Amino acid sequence: MLYPVPAVIVSCADRNGESNLFTVAWTGTVCTNPPMLSISVRPGRYSYHMLKETGEFVVNMTTEKLVRAADFCGVRSGRDMDKWEKCGLTRQDAAKVSVPLIAESPVNIECRVREVIPLGSHDLFLADVLAVDVDPDLLDAKGKLCLETAKPAVYSHGEYYGLGKLLGTFGYSVKKKGNGRKKKGGKIEWKKNGAETLH
């Protein structure tokens, strides 16, 4: 299987407005235009019926500070408790959906379910992204999320990790040093710490 994966906290609610939090590791972007993402959920999970009822949810980014809450929301059921209260998290009204978002999370992605695809152990919820709420203090001058400041967390084989150092930028493997122009027919010289030079 592919690891590491994001360990996001998903907020959802039923028709009566009762909301819950649960952790999802199998999630990702599936389309740029229109913007869409997916989450995979076991039908036996307490939150499953909420997703089916309202067809709305919010993906809340887990940071290093929220790892403990993400772990708790993944191993405890909302049938037995209010996870918001237990984790000390704050409900905040979303812009486009009826489901609350986590105020302490710096990135909240508001979604509406387009299609549910039964796969086997999990059902895949394909959803349209209706709004993305980002803490402006974490954006650079170009509006890009600063990962070094946001400190998102990832999950791998039962363990949580922070992200390491920047290794490269998109297209750097084909750029010639100095003027940034592409070098045709370049050969990459691989070293232990990654792609180093072009020849």
VEXNU-668233 format. One record per atom (N, C-alpha, C): residue number from 1; atom name; x negated, y negated, z negated. Coordinates in nm, 2 decimals. Each point is the difference from the previous one (the first is absolute). Example, Ala and Ser with C-alpha at 12.3 -4.5 7.8 and 13.67 -1.06 7.14 Angstrom:
VEXNU-668233
   nr  atom      px      py      pz
    1     N   -1.32    0.57   -0.78
    1    CA    0.09   -0.12    0.00
    1     C   -0.09   -0.12    0.00
    2     N    0.04   -0.11    0.07
    2    CA   -0.09   -0.11    0.00
    2     C    0.08   -0.11   -0.08
//
This chain:
VEXNU-668233
   nr  atom      px      py      pz
    1     N   -0.08    0.12    0.00
    1    CA    0.08   -0.12    0.00
    1     C   -0.09   -0.13    0.00
    2     N    0.06   -0.11    0.04
    2    CA   -0.07   -0.12    0.01
    2     C    0.00   -0.08   -0.14
    3     N   -0.12   -0.02   -0.05
    3    CA   -0.01   -0.08   -0.12
    3     C   -0.12   -0.10    0.02
    4     N    0.00   -0.11   -0.08
    4    CA    0.09   -0.04   -0.10
    4     C    0.13   -0.06    0.07
    5     N    0.10   -0.02   -0.09
    5    CA    0.12   -0.06    0.05
    5     C    0.04   -0.11   -0.10
    6     N    0.09   -0.10    0.05
    6    CA    0.05   -0.10   -0.10
    6     C    0.09    0.07   -0.10
    7     N    0.00   -0.05   -0.12
    7    CA    0.09    0.05   -0.11
    7     C    0.09   -0.11   -0.03
    8     N    0.10   -0.03    0.08
    8    CA    0.09   -0.11   -0.02
    8     C    0.11    0.03   -0.10
    9     N    0.05   -0.10   -0.07
    9    CA    0.12    0.01   -0.08
    9     C    0.12   -0.05    0.08
   10     N    0.09    0.09    0.02
   10    CA    0.12   -0.04    0.08
   10     C    0.12   -0.03   -0.10
   11     N    0.06   -0.11    0.02
   11    CA    0.12   -0.03   -0.08
   11     C    0.12    0.02    0.09
   12     N    0.11    0.05   -0.06
   12    CA    0.12    0.03    0.07
   12     C    0.12   -0.02   -0.10
   13     N    0.12    0.01    0.05
   13    CA    0.12   -0.03   -0.08
   13     C    0.12    0.07    0.06
   14     N    0.10    0.04   -0.09
   14    CA    0.12    0.06    0.05
   14     C    0.10   -0.11    0.03
   15     N    0.12    0.04    0.04
   15    CA    0.11   -0.10    0.03
   15     C    0.04   -0.09   -0.12
   16     N   -0.02    0.06   -0.12
   16    CA    0.04   -0.07   -0.12
   16     C   -0.11   -0.10   -0.05
   17     N   -0.11    0.00    0.07
   17    CA   -0.11   -0.09   -0.04
   17     C   -0.10    0.06   -0.10
   18     N    0.02    0.13   -0.03
   18    CA   -0.10    0.06   -0.09
   18     C   -0.12    0.03    0.08
   19     N   -0.11   -0.05   -0.04
   19    CA   -0.13    0.01    0.07
   19     C   -0.09    0.10   -0.06
   20     N   -0.10    0.05    0.08
   20    CA   -0.10    0.09   -0.05
   20     C   -0.13   -0.02    0.07
   21     N   -0.10    0.05   -0.05
   21    CA   -0.14   -0.01    0.05
   21     C   -0.05    0.14    0.02
   22     N   -0.07    0.03    0.11
   22    CA   -0.07    0.13    0.02
   22     C   -0.12   -0.02    0.09
   23     N   -0.10    0.08   -0.02
   23    CA   -0.12   -0.01    0.07
   23     C    0.00    0.08    0.13
   24     N   -0.05   -0.05    0.11
   24    CA   -0.01    0.07    0.12
   24     C   -0.14   -0.01    0.06
   25     N   -0.06    0.11    0.03
   25    CA   -0.14    0.00    0.06
   25     C    0.01    0.02    0.15
   26     N    0.11    0.06    0.05
   26    CA    0.01    0.02    0.14
   26     C    0.09   -0.11    0.06
   27     N   -0.07   -0.11    0.04
   27    CA    0.06   -0.11    0.06
   27     C   -0.10   -0.07    0.10
   28     N    0.06   -0.07    0.09
   28    CA   -0.09   -0.07    0.10
   28     C    0.07   -0.07    0.10
   29     N   -0.07   -0.09    0.07
   29    CA    0.06   -0.07    0.12
   29     C    0.02    0.09    0.11
   30     N    0.11   -0.01    0.07
   30    CA    0.03    0.08    0.12
   30     C    0.02   -0.08    0.12
   31     N    0.02   -0.13   -0.01
   31    CA    0.03   -0.08    0.12
   31     C   -0.03   -0.15   -0.03
   32     N   -0.05   -0.07    0.10
   32    CA   -0.03   -0.14   -0.02
   32     C    0.12   -0.09    0.05
   33     N    0.06    0.04    0.11
   33    CA    0.11   -0.08    0.06
   33     C    0.11    0.09    0.05
   34     N    0.11    0.02   -0.08
   34    CA    0.03   -0.07   -0.13
   34     C   -0.09    0.05   -0.11
   35     N   -0.02   -0.08   -0.10
   35    CA   -0.08    0.05   -0.12
   35     C    0.08    0.11   -0.07
   36     N   -0.07    0.12   -0.02
   36    CA    0.07    0.11   -0.06
   36     C   -0.11    0.07   -0.09
   37     N    0.05    0.07   -0.10
   37    CA   -0.08    0.09   -0.08
   37     C    0.08    0.12   -0.04
   38     N   -0.07    0.09   -0.06
   38    CA    0.07    0.13   -0.05
   38     C   -0.04    0.03   -0.14
   39     N    0.09    0.07   -0.07
   39    CA   -0.04    0.07   -0.12
   39     C    0.06    0.14    0.00
   40     N   -0.07    0.10   -0.06
   40    CA    0.05    0.13    0.00
   40     C    0.04    0.03   -0.15
   41     N    0.12    0.06   -0.01
   41    CA    0.05    0.02   -0.14
   41     C    0.07    0.14   -0.01
   42     N   -0.03    0.06   -0.11
   42    CA    0.07    0.13   -0.02
   42     C    0.15   -0.02   -0.03
   43     N    0.09    0.08    0.06
   43    CA    0.14   -0.02   -0.03
   43     C    0.04    0.02   -0.15
   44     N   -0.08    0.07   -0.07
   44    CA    0.03    0.02   -0.14
   44     C   -0.04   -0.11   -0.10
   45     N   -0.06   -0.10    0.05
   45    CA   -0.04   -0.11   -0.08
   45     C    0.12   -0.09   -0.04
   46     N   -0.01   -0.06   -0.12
   46    CA    0.12   -0.08   -0.04
   46     C    0.03   -0.12    0.09
   47     N   -0.11   -0.05    0.05
   47    CA    0.02   -0.12    0.09
   47     C    0.06    0.03    0.14
   48     N   -0.01    0.13    0.03
   48    CA    0.05    0.03    0.14
   48     C    0.14   -0.04    0.03
   49     N    0.09    0.02   -0.09
   49    CA    0.14   -0.03    0.02
   49     C    0.02   -0.15    0.01
   50     N   -0.09   -0.08   -0.07
   50    CA    0.01   -0.15    0.01
   50     C   -0.04   -0.04    0.14
   51     N   -0.10    0.06    0.05
   51    CA   -0.05   -0.04    0.14
   51     C    0.11    0.03    0.10
   52     N    0.07    0.11   -0.02
   52    CA    0.11    0.04    0.09
   52     C    0.12   -0.09   -0.01
   53     N    0.03   -0.04   -0.13
   53    CA    0.12   -0.08   -0.02
   53     C   -0.01   -0.14    0.06
   54     N   -0.11   -0.07   -0.03
   54    CA   -0.01   -0.14    0.04
   54     C   -0.08   -0.02    0.13
   55     N   -0.09    0.10    0.02
   55    CA   -0.08   -0.01    0.12
   55     C   -0.10   -0.12   -0.01
   56     N   -0.04   -0.03   -0.12
   56    CA   -0.10   -0.11   -0.02
   56     C   -0.10    0.04   -0.10
   57     N   -0.12   -0.06    0.01
   57    CA   -0.10    0.02   -0.10
   57     C   -0.11   -0.10    0.02
   58     N   -0.09   -0.01   -0.10
   58    CA   -0.11   -0.10    0.01
   58     C   -0.13    0.08   -0.03
   59     N   -0.10   -0.01    0.08
   59    CA   -0.13    0.06   -0.02
   59     C   -0.08   -0.11   -0.07
   60     N   -0.05    0.03   -0.12
   60    CA   -0.07   -0.09   -0.09
   60     C   -0.15    0.05    0.00
   61     N   -0.09   -0.08    0.04
   61    CA   -0.14    0.04    0.00
   61     C   -0.05    0.03   -0.14
   62     N   -0.07    0.11   -0.02
   62    CA   -0.06    0.03   -0.13
   62     C   -0.15   -0.06    0.00
   63     N   -0.02   -0.07   -0.10
   63    CA   -0.14   -0.06   -0.02
   63     C   -0.07    0.08   -0.11
   64     N   -0.12   -0.03   -0.03
   64    CA   -0.07    0.06   -0.11
   64     C    0.07   -0.02   -0.13
   65     N    0.06   -0.12   -0.02
   65    CA    0.07   -0.03   -0.12
   65     C    0.13    0.08   -0.01
   66     N    0.06    0.05    0.11
   66    CA    0.12    0.07    0.00
   66     C   -0.01    0.15    0.01
   67     N   -0.12    0.05    0.00
   67    CA   -0.02    0.14    0.01
   67     C    0.07    0.08   -0.10
   68     N   -0.01   -0.04   -0.13
   68    CA    0.06    0.08   -0.11
   68     C    0.15    0.00    0.03
   69     N    0.06   -0.11    0.04
   69    CA    0.15    0.00    0.03
   69     C    0.03    0.09    0.11
   70     N   -0.08    0.00    0.11
   70    CA    0.02    0.08    0.11
   70     C    0.00    0.15   -0.03
   71     N   -0.10    0.04   -0.09
   71    CA   -0.01    0.13   -0.04
   71     C    0.12    0.04   -0.08
   72     N    0.04   -0.08   -0.10
   72    CA    0.12    0.02   -0.08
   72     C    0.13    0.02    0.09
   73     N    0.01   -0.09    0.09
   73    CA    0.12    0.01    0.09
   73     C    0.00    0.12    0.09
   74     N   -0.11    0.06    0.02
   74    CA   -0.01    0.12    0.08
   74     C    0.02    0.13   -0.08
   75     N   -0.02    0.00   -0.13
   75    CA    0.01    0.12   -0.08
   75     C    0.12    0.00   -0.09
   76     N    0.07   -0.11   -0.02
   76    CA    0.12    0.00   -0.08
   76     C    0.12   -0.04    0.08
   77     N    0.12    0.06   -0.03
   77    CA    0.12   -0.02    0.07
   77     C    0.08   -0.11   -0.05
   78     N    0.07   -0.08    0.09
   78    CA    0.09   -0.10   -0.04
   78     C    0.13    0.05   -0.06
   79     N    0.02    0.13    0.01
   79    CA    0.12    0.05   -0.06
   79     C    0.00   -0.02   -0.15
   80     N   -0.12    0.00   -0.06
   80    CA   -0.02    0.00   -0.14
   80     C   -0.03   -0.13   -0.07
   81     N   -0.03   -0.10    0.08
   81    CA   -0.05   -0.13   -0.05
   81     C    0.01   -0.11    0.10
   82     N   -0.02   -0.12   -0.05
   82    CA   -0.02   -0.12    0.08
   82     C   -0.15   -0.02    0.02
   83     N   -0.05    0.03    0.12
   83    CA   -0.14   -0.01    0.03
   83     C   -0.05   -0.14    0.00
   84     N    0.09   -0.09    0.04
   84    CA   -0.04   -0.15   -0.01
   84     C   -0.04   -0.03   -0.14
   85     N    0.08    0.03   -0.09
   85    CA   -0.02   -0.03   -0.14
   85     C   -0.12    0.07   -0.06
   86     N   -0.01    0.13    0.03
   86    CA   -0.11    0.08   -0.05
   86     C   -0.14   -0.05    0.05
   87     N    0.00   -0.05    0.13
   87    CA   -0.13   -0.04    0.06
   87     C   -0.02   -0.15   -0.02
   88     N    0.09   -0.07   -0.06
   88    CA   -0.01   -0.14   -0.02
   88     C    0.00   -0.08    0.13
   89     N    0.08    0.04    0.10
   89    CA    0.00   -0.06    0.13
   89     C    0.13   -0.09    0.01
   90     N   -0.01   -0.10    0.08
   90    CA    0.10   -0.10    0.01
   90     C    0.08    0.01    0.13
   91     N    0.13    0.01   -0.01
   91    CA    0.09    0.00    0.12
   91     C    0.00   -0.14    0.06
   92     N   -0.01   -0.01    0.13
   92    CA    0.01   -0.13    0.07
   92     C    0.09    0.02    0.12
   93     N    0.09   -0.10    0.03
   93    CA    0.09    0.01    0.11
   93     C   -0.08    0.00    0.13
   94     N    0.03    0.09    0.09
   94    CA   -0.06    0.00    0.13
   94     C    0.07   -0.10    0.10
   95     N   -0.07   -0.03    0.11
   95    CA    0.06   -0.10    0.09
   95     C    0.10    0.06    0.09
   96     N   -0.02    0.12    0.04
   96    CA    0.09    0.06    0.11
   96     C    0.08    0.12   -0.04
   97     N   -0.04    0.07   -0.11
   97    CA    0.07    0.12   -0.04
   97     C    0.05   -0.02   -0.14
   98     N    0.09    0.09   -0.04
   98    CA    0.07    0.00   -0.13
   98     C   -0.09    0.06   -0.11
   99     N   -0.10    0.06    0.04
   99    CA   -0.09    0.07   -0.10
   99     C   -0.10   -0.09   -0.06
  100     N   -0.03    0.00   -0.13
  100    CA   -0.09   -0.09   -0.06
  100     C   -0.15    0.04    0.04
  101     N   -0.09   -0.09    0.00
  101    CA   -0.14    0.03    0.02
  101     C   -0.07   -0.02   -0.13
  102     N   -0.13    0.05    0.00
  102    CA   -0.08   -0.01   -0.12
  102     C   -0.07   -0.13    0.00
  103     N    0.03   -0.09   -0.10
  103    CA   -0.07   -0.13    0.00
  103     C   -0.15    0.01   -0.02
  104     N   -0.04    0.10   -0.07
  104    CA   -0.15    0.01   -0.03
  104     C   -0.08    0.05    0.12
  105     N    0.07    0.05    0.10
  105    CA   -0.07    0.05    0.12
  105     C   -0.02   -0.11    0.10
  106     N   -0.13   -0.02    0.05
  106    CA   -0.03   -0.11    0.09
  106     C    0.06    0.01    0.14
  107     N    0.04    0.12    0.04
  107    CA    0.05    0.02    0.13
  107     C    0.13    0.09   -0.01
  108     N    0.11   -0.06    0.05
  108    CA    0.13    0.08    0.00
  108     C    0.05    0.00    0.14
  109     N    0.04    0.12    0.05
  109    CA    0.05    0.02    0.14
  109     C    0.14    0.04   -0.01
  110     N    0.09   -0.08    0.04
  110    CA    0.15    0.02   -0.01
  110     C    0.04    0.08    0.13
  111     N    0.07    0.11   -0.03
  111    CA    0.03    0.09    0.11
  111     C    0.15    0.05    0.01
  112     N    0.04    0.02    0.12
  112    CA    0.14    0.06    0.02
  112     C   -0.02    0.13    0.08
  113     N    0.06    0.11   -0.05
  113    CA   -0.01    0.13    0.07
  113     C    0.06    0.00    0.13
  114     N   -0.07    0.04    0.10
  114    CA    0.05    0.02    0.14
  114     C    0.05    0.14    0.02
  115     N   -0.08    0.09   -0.04
  115    CA    0.02    0.15    0.02
  115     C   -0.06    0.08   -0.10
  116     N    0.07    0.11   -0.04
  116    CA   -0.06    0.10   -0.09
  116     C   -0.02    0.13    0.07
  117     N   -0.12    0.05    0.00
  117    CA   -0.03    0.12    0.08
  117     C   -0.04    0.11   -0.10
  118     N    0.08    0.11   -0.01
  118    CA   -0.04    0.11   -0.09
  118     C   -0.12    0.07    0.06
  119     N   -0.10    0.03   -0.08
  119    CA   -0.12    0.06    0.05
  119     C   -0.03    0.14   -0.06
  120     N    0.05    0.02   -0.12
  120    CA   -0.03    0.12   -0.08
  120     C    0.00   -0.03   -0.14
  121     N   -0.12    0.00   -0.07
  121    CA    0.00   -0.04   -0.14
  121     C    0.04   -0.15   -0.02
  122     N   -0.03   -0.08    0.10
  122    CA    0.03   -0.14   -0.01
  122     C    0.09   -0.05    0.11
  123     N    0.07   -0.11   -0.02
  123    CA    0.08   -0.07    0.11
  123     C   -0.08   -0.13    0.03
  124     N   -0.01   -0.03    0.12
  124    CA   -0.07   -0.12    0.05
  124     C    0.10   -0.11    0.02
  125     N   -0.02   -0.11   -0.08
  125    CA    0.09   -0.12    0.01
  125     C   -0.07   -0.10    0.09
  126     N    0.05   -0.02    0.13
  126    CA   -0.06   -0.10    0.09
  126     C    0.08   -0.13   -0.03
  127     N   -0.07   -0.10   -0.02
  127    CA    0.06   -0.13   -0.05
  127     C   -0.05   -0.12    0.08
  128     N    0.09   -0.10    0.02
  128    CA   -0.04   -0.12    0.06
  128     C   -0.05   -0.09   -0.12
  129     N   -0.11   -0.08    0.03
  129    CA   -0.05   -0.09   -0.10
  129     C    0.07   -0.13    0.02
  130     N    0.08   -0.05   -0.10
  130    CA    0.08   -0.12    0.01
  130     C   -0.08   -0.12   -0.05
  131     N   -0.08    0.02   -0.10
  131    CA   -0.08   -0.12   -0.05
  131     C   -0.12    0.06   -0.08
  132     N   -0.11   -0.08    0.00
  132    CA   -0.12    0.03   -0.07
  132     C   -0.03   -0.12   -0.09
  133     N    0.00    0.03   -0.13
  133    CA   -0.03   -0.10   -0.10
  133     C   -0.14    0.02   -0.05
  134     N   -0.09   -0.11    0.01
  134    CA   -0.14    0.01   -0.04
  134     C   -0.03   -0.11   -0.09
  135     N   -0.08    0.03   -0.11
  135    CA   -0.05   -0.11   -0.09
  135     C   -0.09   -0.09    0.09
  136     N    0.03   -0.12    0.01
  136    CA   -0.08   -0.09    0.09
  136     C   -0.14   -0.02   -0.05
  137     N   -0.03    0.02   -0.13
  137    CA   -0.13   -0.01   -0.06
  137     C   -0.10    0.11    0.06
  138     N    0.06    0.10    0.06
  138    CA   -0.08    0.11    0.05
  138     C   -0.03   -0.01    0.15
  139     N    0.04   -0.11    0.06
  139    CA   -0.01   -0.01    0.14
  139     C   -0.12   -0.10    0.03
  140     N   -0.08    0.03    0.11
  140    CA   -0.10   -0.09    0.04
  140     C    0.05   -0.11    0.09
  141     N   -0.09   -0.08    0.06
  141    CA    0.05   -0.11    0.08
  141     C    0.07    0.04    0.12
  142     N   -0.02    0.13    0.05
  142    CA    0.07    0.05    0.12
  142     C    0.12    0.08   -0.03
  143     N    0.04    0.00   -0.13
  143    CA    0.12    0.07   -0.04
  143     C   -0.02    0.15   -0.02
  144     N   -0.13    0.04   -0.01
  144    CA   -0.03    0.14   -0.01
  144     C   -0.02    0.04   -0.15
  145     N    0.06    0.12   -0.04
  145    CA   -0.01    0.04   -0.14
  145     C   -0.15    0.03   -0.03
  146     N   -0.04   -0.06   -0.11
  146    CA   -0.14    0.03   -0.05
  146     C    0.00    0.12   -0.09
  147     N   -0.05    0.11    0.05
  147    CA    0.01    0.13   -0.07
  147     C   -0.09   -0.01   -0.12
  148     N   -0.11   -0.07    0.01
  148    CA   -0.09   -0.01   -0.12
  148     C    0.06   -0.07   -0.12
  149     N    0.10   -0.09    0.03
  149    CA    0.07   -0.07   -0.11
  149     C    0.12    0.08   -0.04
  150     N    0.08    0.06    0.10
  150    CA    0.12    0.07   -0.03
  150     C   -0.03    0.13   -0.08
  151     N   -0.11    0.07    0.04
  151    CA   -0.04    0.12   -0.07
  151     C    0.10    0.11    0.01
  152     N    0.04    0.04    0.12
  152    CA    0.10    0.11    0.02
  152     C   -0.06    0.13   -0.04
  153     N    0.08    0.09   -0.05
  153    CA   -0.04    0.14   -0.04
  153     C    0.05    0.10    0.10
  154     N   -0.08    0.11    0.01
  154    CA    0.04    0.11    0.09
  154     C    0.00    0.13   -0.08
  155     N    0.05    0.11    0.06
  155    CA    0.02    0.12   -0.07
  155     C   -0.06    0.11    0.08
  156     N   -0.07    0.10   -0.07
  156    CA   -0.07    0.11    0.07
  156     C   -0.01    0.12   -0.09
  157     N    0.08    0.10    0.04
  157    CA   -0.01    0.13   -0.07
  157     C    0.01   -0.01   -0.16
  158     N    0.11   -0.08   -0.04
  158    CA    0.02   -0.01   -0.14
  158     C   -0.08   -0.11   -0.07
  159     N   -0.07   -0.08    0.07
  159    CA   -0.08   -0.10   -0.06
  159     C    0.02   -0.14    0.07
  160     N   -0.01   -0.10   -0.08
  160    CA    0.02   -0.14    0.05
  160     C   -0.13   -0.07    0.02
  161     N   -0.02   -0.07    0.10
  161    CA   -0.13   -0.07    0.03
  161     C    0.03   -0.15    0.04
  162     N   -0.10   -0.08   -0.02
  162    CA    0.00   -0.14    0.05
  162     C   -0.07    0.01    0.14
  163     N    0.02   -0.11    0.08
  163    CA   -0.07    0.00    0.13
  163     C   -0.14   -0.05   -0.02
  164     N   -0.09    0.05    0.09
  164    CA   -0.14   -0.04   -0.01
  164     C   -0.03   -0.12    0.09
  165     N   -0.13   -0.01    0.04
  165    CA   -0.04   -0.11    0.07
  165     C    0.04    0.00    0.15
  166     N    0.00   -0.11    0.06
  166    CA    0.03   -0.01    0.15
  166     C   -0.11    0.07    0.08
  167     N    0.04    0.09    0.09
  167    CA   -0.09    0.07    0.08
  167     C   -0.02   -0.05    0.14
  168     N    0.10   -0.08    0.05
  168    CA   -0.01   -0.05    0.14
  168     C    0.13   -0.07    0.03
  169     N    0.01   -0.06    0.12
  169    CA    0.12   -0.06    0.05
  169     C    0.04    0.06    0.13
  170     N    0.13   -0.01    0.03
  170    CA    0.05    0.06    0.13
  170     C   -0.08   -0.04    0.12
  171     N   -0.05    0.09    0.07
  171    CA   -0.08   -0.02    0.12
  171     C   -0.14   -0.03   -0.02
  172     N   -0.05    0.01   -0.12
  172    CA   -0.14   -0.03   -0.03
  172     C   -0.10    0.10    0.07
  173     N    0.05    0.12    0.03
  173    CA   -0.09    0.10    0.05
  173     C   -0.03   -0.03    0.15
  174     N    0.07   -0.08    0.07
  174    CA   -0.03   -0.03    0.14
  174     C   -0.05   -0.15    0.02
  175     N   -0.02   -0.07   -0.11
  175    CA   -0.05   -0.14    0.02
  175     C   -0.15    0.00   -0.01
  176     N   -0.05   -0.09    0.09
  176    CA   -0.15   -0.02    0.00
  176     C   -0.03   -0.10   -0.11
  177     N   -0.11    0.03   -0.07
  177    CA   -0.04   -0.10   -0.10
  177     C   -0.04   -0.13    0.06
  178     N    0.04   -0.11   -0.07
  178    CA   -0.04   -0.13    0.05
  178     C    0.12   -0.08    0.06
  179     N    0.05    0.04    0.11
  179    CA    0.10   -0.07    0.07
  179     C    0.14    0.06   -0.01
  180     N    0.01    0.12   -0.05
  180    CA    0.13    0.06   -0.02
  180     C    0.05    0.07    0.13
  181     N   -0.07   -0.01    0.11
  181    CA    0.05    0.06    0.12
  181     C   -0.02    0.16    0.00
  182     N    0.09    0.06    0.07
  182    CA   -0.01    0.15    0.01
  182     C   -0.12    0.04    0.08
  183     N   -0.06    0.11   -0.04
  183    CA   -0.11    0.05    0.08
  183     C    0.05    0.13    0.06
  184     N    0.00    0.00    0.13
  184    CA    0.05    0.12    0.08
  184     C   -0.10    0.12   -0.02
  185     N    0.06    0.11   -0.01
  185    CA   -0.08    0.12   -0.01
  185     C   -0.09    0.01   -0.12
  186     N    0.03   -0.07   -0.10
  186    CA   -0.08    0.00   -0.12
  186     C    0.00    0.14   -0.07
  187     N   -0.11    0.04   -0.06
  187    CA   -0.01    0.12   -0.08
  187     C   -0.01   -0.03   -0.15
  188     N    0.09    0.06   -0.08
  188    CA   -0.01   -0.03   -0.14
  188     C   -0.10    0.09   -0.07
  189     N   -0.09   -0.06   -0.08
  189    CA   -0.09    0.07   -0.08
  189     C    0.06    0.02   -0.14
  190     N    0.03    0.13   -0.03
  190    CA    0.06    0.02   -0.13
  190     C   -0.10    0.02   -0.11
  191     N    0.02   -0.06   -0.11
  191    CA   -0.08    0.02   -0.12
  191     C    0.08    0.05   -0.11
  192     N   -0.06    0.03   -0.11
  192    CA    0.08    0.05   -0.11
  192     C    0.11   -0.09   -0.05
  193     N   -0.02   -0.13    0.01
  193    CA    0.10   -0.09   -0.05
  193     C    0.09   -0.05    0.11
  194     N    0.01    0.07    0.11
  194    CA    0.09   -0.04    0.10
  194     C   -0.06   -0.05    0.13
  195     N    0.08   -0.06    0.09
  195    CA   -0.05   -0.05    0.13
  195     C   -0.08   -0.12   -0.02
  196     N   -0.13    0.00    0.04
  196    CA   -0.09   -0.11   -0.03
  196     C   -0.03   -0.08    0.12
  197     N   -0.05    0.06    0.11
  197    CA   -0.04   -0.09    0.11
  197     C    0.05    0.06    0.13
  198     N    0.00   -0.08    0.10
  198    CA    0.03    0.04    0.14
  198     C   -0.12   -0.01    0.09
  199     N   -0.02    0.09    0.09
  199    CA   -0.11    0.01    0.09
  199     C    0.05    0.00    0.14
//
